[in-house]
């Protein structure tokens, strides 16, 4: 029997509002914009956003303004947007800007779950014609993984999409990251996934598991690995699925790796290396490695290097010195590429292991909630209320007196 062909777009990890450097914040948004434009040109039937649309649950007004303009374009083109929250735009109290977008009629959050008496979690689909779209949000610190093993679908449909913001083991390999075996997820035709920032596709029988990659790389490493943002175009006749990953090249990335051993002469060495390269309009990633036998990283004159790169008309310059090792007295040869959140998380886990007190299991969640900063123009009372409501939800407290 001939069924209607459906073409849809699958995006994830847009992180709108991320990046400190203005140039990269701009590129991040332009990449999202380009994807939206492509979806409209390609006349896709709907757009899926599998979490982390925003970089935080309370994005800055400027970002919201620009994002709403994009969603307005999509709405005017009559293309529905289905989404779930991710680990970044999730909030324990359930208050996020995704609700604002939804109330404005710009998207549909497809999460619809109820906890059953036996502890299982029943999901109900959102129906797009005869396609059933289920969704379960990502939470902070992989808290959703335990939930996902209890999740089941309320109904069976000929074509099912499951939107999840979680790492599956097959996609992350040996990376130390909370993950779930893909076989543990309820059976769907297309798993529209997010959270793992890389392009990945896998299948079992007729089921496809897809991470489209972030709509723009989110840090130094991702810029160097992925170079560009991307999304997935998917086409199905109800039985067969064809998918295509589409990259959005906006600016060329120049990854430069230089080994140094002397902090005192490093500046000159680096500049003479850079002098041979064409950097015009490129994203310049400078990674330094090596063991410093003389001098310190503080001896490297990065201002001078940056000025030099600017003179060569680079678009933006990022440096990474986490692979420089220093022969250290107490720690041995040590350096870590772990960022402070990872260290914090690891320490928190170790602490919980040694102190399995009931209260301590809230530790990581509380840390996450307390790390939410007050927005620039937000009134203290509103901020307090927002924070308290997060804390109450985490601690499962009805009312704080
Ligand atoms: Mn993400």
Boltz pocket constraint, residues with backbone or C-beta under 6 A from the ligand:
constraints:
  - pocket:
      binder: B
      contacts: [[A, 13], [A, 51], [A, 52], [A, 86], [A, 88], [A, 195], [A, 196], [A, 197]]
      max_distance: 6.0
